[in-house]
Amino acid sequence: MRSENSPVSKAGELVLPSPTKANLIWRNSTLRAILQILLLIGIGGVAAWAKSVSLPLGIPGSSGVLWVTPLVIGRMAVKKRGAGILMGISTALWGVPLGLHNVLLYNSFLYGITGLALDLAAVFPFVNITNPFGAIFCGIFSHLAKFGFITEAAMLTGVTKKFIVFGLARSGLLHVAFGAAAGFIAWFAYKGVQTWKDWRHHH
């Protein structure tokens, strides 16, 4: 049934609004892919910046709340395989000018593995990354992958890290907690944006 505000022609026929330039661009698969890649690279930059400005609280995994959150949001926004890896590698590359600790090769593995874990978690059969439980699971899984990498690297090199001082079990639980917090914050932010978009669409 046509509403009173529906646009009609002189003949009384329903006139559909013409698509905007933004919609036309988004319908082009090549341009859409390019924009998504640029978005993911930018989110990697946000994650690197968040990691670089995180306060050294001395609590293992605490900075994950800041830098894992944008990665989960990015994987929500671009639901494609490899999106997590691209953001992870981008985080490592952005870390060079931002002055992240460790060399580029180490950071590439560190954040790349985190992104890979995020990709894997997002495609598990029972996981929907856009609901709170799925987002929390993805945050935990990816953050634990990062913890596993730094633990293995520390064991191989013999370098004493603060998470070893805390104890592996306790540090692992902290990574679970901070990963869960990052996932929930990511879902809350994503849901807020979607709610705002729906409100704009209907007003």
C-alpha positions in Angstrom: 0.0 0.0 0.0 1.4 3.4 -1.0 2.0 5.9 1.8 0.9 9.5 1.5 4.5 10.6 1.2 5.4 8.2 -1.7 6.6 10.1 -4.8 4.2 9.7 -7.7 4.2 10.8 -11.3 1.4 12.8 -13.0 0.0 9.5 -14.2 -0.3 8.3 -10.6 2.5 5.7 -10.9 5.0 5.2 -8.1 8.3 6.8 -8.8 11.4 5.2 -7.2 14.1 7.5 -6.1 17.2 7.4 -8.3 20.3 5.8 -6.7 22.8 8.2 -5.2 26.4 8.4 -6.5 27.6 6.7 -3.3 25.2 3.8 -4.0 26.3 3.5 -7.6 30.0 3.4 -6.5 29.2 0.7 -3.9 27.5 -1.4 -6.5 30.7 -1.5 -8.6 32.5 -4.6 -7.2 35.9 -3.4 -8.1 35.5 0.0 -6.5 33.9 -1.7 -3.5 36.8 -4.0 -3.1 39.3 -1.1 -3.3 37.4 0.9 -0.7 37.2 -2.1 1.6 41.0 -2.7 1.3 41.6 0.9 2.1 39.3 0.7 5.1 41.1 -2.3 6.4 44.5 -0.7 6.0 43.2 2.4 7.8 41.8 0.3 10.6 45.2 -1.4 10.9 46.6 2.1 11.4 44.1 2.8 14.2 45.1 -0.4 15.9 48.8 0.5 15.6 48.1 3.9 17.0 46.1 2.5 19.9 48.9 0.1 20.7 51.5 2.9 20.6 49.6 5.2 23.0 48.5 2.4 25.5 49.7 3.1 29.0 52.3 0.6 30.3 50.1 -0.7 33.2 52.3 -3.8 33.7 49.3 -6.1 33.4 49.7 -8.7 30.6 47.3 -8.2 27.7 45.8 -4.9 29.0 46.6 -3.0 25.8 44.5 -5.5 23.9 41.3 -3.6 24.9 42.6 -0.7 22.8 44.1 -2.4 19.7 42.1 -5.6 19.3 38.8 -3.6 19.4 39.3 -1.9 16.0 40.4 -5.2 14.4 37.1 -6.9 15.5 35.1 -3.9 14.3 36.9 -4.1 10.9 36.1 -7.8 10.6 32.5 -7.0 11.3 32.4 -4.3 8.7 34.2 -6.4 6.0 33.0 -9.9 6.3 35.5 -11.4 4.0 38.2 -14.0 4.4 41.6 -12.4 4.8 40.3 -9.2 6.2 41.8 -10.0 9.6 45.2 -10.8 8.1 45.3 -7.6 6.1 44.5 -5.5 9.1 47.2 -7.4 11.1 49.9 -6.9 8.6 48.8 -3.3 8.2 49.1 -2.8 11.9 52.7 -4.0 11.8 53.5 -1.7 8.8 51.9 1.3 10.5 53.9 0.4 13.6 57.1 1.4 11.9 56.4 5.2 11.7 54.4 5.0 15.0 57.4 3.5 16.8 55.9 0.2 18.0 58.3 -2.0 20.0 60.1 -4.9 18.2 61.3 -5.2 14.6 59.0 -5.2 11.6 59.4 -9.0 11.0 58.4 -9.8 14.5 55.4 -7.5 14.5 54.3 -8.8 11.1 54.1 -12.3 12.6 52.6 -11.1 15.8 49.8 -9.0 14.4 49.4 -11.2 11.3 48.8 -14.3 13.4 46.3 -12.2 15.5 44.5 -11.2 12.3 44.6 -14.8 11.0 43.0 -16.1 14.2 40.4 -13.4 13.9 39.6 -14.6 10.4 39.3 -18.2 11.6 37.2 -17.4 14.6 34.8 -15.3 12.4 34.0 -18.3 10.1 33.5 -20.9 12.8 30.0 -22.6 12.1 28.5 -21.4 15.4 29.9 -17.9 15.3 28.2 -14.7 14.2 30.7 -11.9 14.7 28.0 -9.2 14.6 26.3 -10.5 17.8 27.8 -9.9 21.3 28.7 -13.6 21.9 30.4 -14.0 18.5 32.3 -10.7 18.9 33.5 -11.7 22.4 34.6 -15.1 21.1 36.5 -13.5 18.2 38.1 -11.1 20.6 39.2 -13.9 23.0 40.4 -16.2 20.2 42.5 -13.6 18.4 44.0 -12.2 21.6 44.9 -15.7 22.8 46.6 -16.3 19.5 48.7 -13.3 20.1 49.5 -14.6 23.6 50.5 -18.0 22.2 52.9 -16.3 19.7 54.7 -14.1 22.2 54.9 -17.0 24.7 56.5 -19.3 22.1 58.8 -16.5 21.0 59.9 -15.8 24.6 60.5 -19.5 25.2 62.7 -19.8 22.1 64.7 -16.7 22.8 64.9 -16.9 26.5 63.8 -13.4 26.9 62.0 -12.7 30.2 58.6 -11.0 29.7 56.2 -9.6 32.2 53.7 -12.3 31.4 56.2 -15.0 32.5 56.7 -13.2 35.8 52.9 -13.1 36.3 52.7 -16.8 35.4 51.5 -18.3 32.2 48.1 -19.4 33.5 47.3 -16.1 35.1 48.5 -14.2 32.0 46.4 -16.4 29.8 43.3 -15.6 31.8 44.1 -11.9 31.6 44.3 -12.2 27.8 40.9 -14.0 27.8 39.4 -11.2 29.9 40.9 -8.3 27.9 40.1 -10.1 24.6 36.5 -10.5 25.8 36.3 -6.8 26.7 37.7 -5.8 23.3 35.1 -8.0 21.6 32.2 -6.6 23.6 33.3 -3.0 23.0 33.6 -3.7 19.3 30.1 -5.1 19.2 28.7 -2.2 21.2 30.3 0.3 18.8 29.2 -1.6 15.7 25.7 -1.9 17.1 25.6 1.8 17.9 26.6 2.7 14.3 24.0 0.3 12.8 21.3 1.8 15.1 22.2 5.3 14.1 22.2 4.3 10.4 18.7 2.8 10.8 17.5 5.9 12.6 18.8 8.1 9.8 17.2 5.9 7.2 13.7 6.2 8.8 13.9 9.9 9.6 
